[in-house]
Amino acid sequence: MTNYKKLLAATILSAMTTSAYAGSEIETLINMLHENGMVSDAQFGRLQAELKQNQIQATEKAAQVDKQLAEATKPSDVEIEVKGGVSLKTRDGKFTTKLGGRVQADAASYSGDPDIGNGTEIRRARLYLQGTMYNDWGYKLQYDFASTGANGKGIADAFITYNGFDDLQLKVGNFKDPFSLEQQTSSKFVLFTERSLAGAFAAGRHIGSMVSTKQKHWSLAGGVFGDSLTATNGNNHDQDEGWGLGARGTYAPINEKTKLVHLGVGLNYRDAGGANTARFKTQAETHIGGVNILDTGSISAVSDYTKVGFELASVVGPFSAQAEYITTSVNRNNATDLDFDGWYIQTGYFLTGESRNYKKGAFGGVKPKSNVGEGGIGAWELGLRYSTLDLIDADVDGGEADSVTLGLNWYPTPTLRFSANYVDVLEVKGGTYADEESRVFQLRSQWAF
């Protein structure tokens, strides 16, 4: 082979090992050289074989690069969202988890009678995990660090749910009995810092099972329950614990974003169990003082008691109204049966134009039209409530009282709330604190996520 042919062949081989030449262009060049007799048949064969080998290697290398690039840019199997709390979910939707909670710090000043000392407290400090498993199973575990102690006092919600049926949920664990609009609305979202005097008839949380369905215009729930986590039989370990039944139905013939008419009725039955006692009590729509201005004390010889509640609520733009009436009938063995009752009516008005958020039988959180920190002033809300409770009947003198509460709420963002309440107990009849009137000024800062 002449020198120029050797040089040409070397050039071709060099080109074949670089990415500067396309494989099809090199192959065309080799064919031209072979046809012109510049490359022998043996050289042509070797060049073709080497070109093919280089093409295979280049293809394999490109595939490896593509694979590495795909792995590097592959989306995570878990999506994370930070919006108040922290939410995680798998891309297939089978698993979700949310971490949330609330912290409520209170301060209160008391005047009038009885003599109650001013003070501060962390009213609630809760964390919860809530989510779904394998599409149809749900769970929630909520713990209150401000209410710890023996007998699981710190545990609030602890339940699992099954949502595999259309529009029907099964729930088992520790949770609220289905009773009362005021009680079903979370403490994060109630209009005032504390619930009304009628909250003395709250059904509370118990271990049990419940079936419920919640639609846009109506909801229905019913369940059977054991005792509460804080219940104790003392040293009487042979006594049966109490048990109960609970049911609640709601109907909202008008349910729009800024318009609502809500009707509801609730029924709660409790068997007193081996303890054969019951007690109903309340503070003056406050919590720090720890003084129950109305208190039946421990009622003995109780076989069972039944609570019936009626609910009415309305929203028209920034205006809201809500009322409930609850009556409680106590059946006693070898003693006169008892009847107690209580009610409240309240109104709220957003000075900044927001509306109370309602969903499936309860009120939810407030979303300001403009957040502080984003050029806005947040949401401002005024509230007024009148409530009454009567715990006097037959030989039980738990007292009777009326109360008026004024409130101002400021929501700088959807996760923050600052509240000021003034409570005036108008009159107390009977009971330990007869003819004594309390006045309370209390403040709350709340972070809920």
C-alpha positions, 0 to 999 in steps of 0.5 A: 500500500502506498503511503497516501493510501496508508495515510487515508486508511489511518484517517478513516480509522481515526474518524471512526473512533470519534463522535465528529463523524456520523456512522452513515457518512463514514460508511459512504466514504469507505464504500467510495474508496473501495469502489475506486480501488483505493482500499483492498477487499481485505481492508474494506472488510476490516473497516466494515467490521470495525465500523460495525463494532464501533456503532454497537459500542456507541449505541450501548454507550448512548443507552447507558447515558440515557438510562443514567439520565433517566434515573437522575431525573426520575420523579420521587415516588413520594410527593411532599406538600407544606401548606400549614402542616406537612403532607406526604403521598405516594404517586399511586395514591395508595398512601398519604400522611399528614402531620398537623396540630395546634397550640393555644395559649390563653390568659384570663383576668377575673372580677366579681364573685366568686373570687378567681385568680388571674392566670395563664395556660397552654389550653391545648398543645396537640400533634396528630398524624392522619392519612390513608393506607392501601386506598380505602383505610384511614387513620388518625392519632392525636395527642394533647401534650397540655392534658397528659396524665394517668389513664391516657388523658393526653390521647384525643383521637385514636381511630382507624376508618374504612372508606371502601363503600360508596359514600359510607365510612366505618370508624373504630377507636377513640373519637367524639360521639356524634352530637351537637354542632358546637361540639362537632366543630373543632376548638380551632374553629369555634367562634369564641375561645370557649364553648357555651354554658350548654357545653355541660352536656357535651357527649365527649370522646369514647371508645367505640364504632360508628357508621356515617355518611356525609353529603353536601346537603345532609349527613347521618351518623350513628354508633355504639360506644364504651367508656371514655379513656379517663373513666375509672372504677377506682378499686371496684374492678368487678364493676361494668363500665358505662356504655352508650349510643349516639346518633346525629343527622343534619340537613342543609337545604341551602349550602353555597359558598356564602349562603347556608341554612343548617338544621340538625338533631342529635341523640345521645344515650348513656348507661351509667354502668356499675358506677351508677353516677352522673355529673354535669358541670361548667365554668363561666365559659372560661378554663383557666380559673378552674371554678365550676359556677354550675355543678350537680356534683355526683348524682347517685343511683343513676341507671342511665341518661339521655340527651337530645339536641336541636341545631340551627345555623345560617350564613349570609355573606359575612354574617352568621348565626347559630343556636342549639337547645339541649335537654338531658333526662336522668333516670334514677333507681329508687329516686326521682328522675331529673330533667336539665336543659340549656341553650345558646344563640350566637351571631358573628360578622366579618368586618373584612367580608369573609364567610364562615366555612361550612362542610358536611355538617360542621364549621371549618377554618377561616381563609382571609381574603388577604394575608398579613405579610402579603400586603393584607390585613387578614380577617377580622370578626366580631361575635356575640353570644347569649347562653343559659344552663339550668341544672336544678331539679328535684333534690339536685341543686346544680344552679342556673345561670345566664351569660353574655359573651362578646368576642373579637377574632383576628386571623392574620393568615389561615394558620394564625388566630388571635382572640379577645373575649369578654364574658359577663355571667348575668345571674346565678340562681341556686347552687354553690355560687348563688347570687354571685356574678363573674366577669372574665376577660380572656385572650388567646393566641392560636397556631393551627397547622 
